[in-house]
């Protein structure tokens, strides 16, 4: 089931409480008090020692503890933080160079082993300033470098060194600005940038040393933005359904100008493989609230190369653009809610080596291919699937589809092009063709150009037997009529209220 990660909620505070111009005097005690109120409201237990010297406040031995679901916990030690009063009414926040983060828990399932890991968040050339008023604070945070490193990991009684498990993340020139408004809820807006980010992960299975993997990569020109509403008192940060009911609503995204990654996996059972990827930038966004959950992402000039055991040569593909979007309801409701799904693979190409596997004579056009799918609709959610108890008791379909729109369908490849659109509603009172969807009412329109020519080429290549090609042509003749251009077909499939299906006015059911 999907839950909002408690670790993300915790790390959001030290890195996300961040502007400059002061509009009213702000005191160190007010800034530290806001931090403490926020963290305790999120379910953290805090211990610290406070010391006042004039207008300045020093908070030492800061320890945060969060109990995660299923016997897990997270501890974060911030060491000593100084809150110094500036003459202009702002507060300078002096953070330690290194802040340890410890997580522990137990693997799920019977016989799961206990585990513990310690990560260090470190920074250099860093500064943080708070300004504004207790009701609306603005934070500016900058750092020349940031890093997250795995210090130690223990699984059961076995300690894993860096040769067995490695996590290294490093960034340069981080700058974030965050404004917090506090009323009945805590609202925030945030923006930031990072010149570059690199990562290096590796692992070796202690029980099967021959099973291991490594992932390295980097991104450049990162920009971030976000906004949201967080309840002042969170009932249970691990229960996303309760968070949403309390008013939790956030959105955010990031973009980058370029990136690359390398994967090296060794698996005696499934075989070893190496993969490299690169792109000229992309973006990812997330929106989450009681109205629904939505993801969207896109990349430009994507290249992927894979070398695997059992493959005679590398597998190489490229796309000028790729993208996806997904939106779904998250809360049970008597009213239908919106959902959507989209996929784009633009100007998709494969290496000649791949083409030669099934088309050595080059009979098929090798022009870049494009696939576009855009679906939207409405569905009634019958269960709060983010509620752990409700999800555990769920039986059958979690919802009912009431409407579906095929906004765009394009498959343009190998000399043929299929396009489509449609609009359907589903009558739950009528006879059902698909369980949980009711009787469809509406129509779908399709066009196909170059379909017969593609069939001829596939037969000539020996990839499609003549009798199967004849069967495909008979099906096209049953469901389609000739278009206005040579080798073009069109079809209108209608679904009627009484359960009939018509193809171009002819009843087929």
Buried (B, 14 or more C-beta within 10 A) or exposed (E): EEBBEBBEBBBBBBBBBBBEEBEEBBBBBBBBEBBBBBBBBBBBEBEBEBEEEEBBBBBEEBBBBBBBEEEBBBBBBBBBBBBBBBEEBBBBBBBBEBBBBBBBBEEEEEEEEEBBBBBBBBBEEBBBBBBBBBEBBBBBBBBBBBBBBBBBBBBEEEEBEBEBBBBBBBBBBBBBBBBBBBEEBBBBBBBBBBEBBBBBBBBBEEEEEEBBBBBBBBBBBBBBBBBBBBBBEBEBBBBBBBBBBBBBBBBBBBBBBBBBBBBBBBBEEEEBBBBBBBBBBBBBBBBBBBBBBBBBBBBBBBBBBBBBEEEEEBBBBBBBBBBBBBBBBBBBBEEBBBBBBBBBBBBBBBBEEBBEEEBEEEBBBBEBBBBBBBBBBBBBBBBBBBBBEBBEEBEEEBBBBBBBBBBBBBBBBBBBBBBBBBBBBBBEEBEBBEEBBBBBBBBBBBBBBBBBBBBBBBBEBEEBEEEEBEEBEEEBEEBBBEBEEEBBBBBBBBBBEEBEBBBBEEEEE
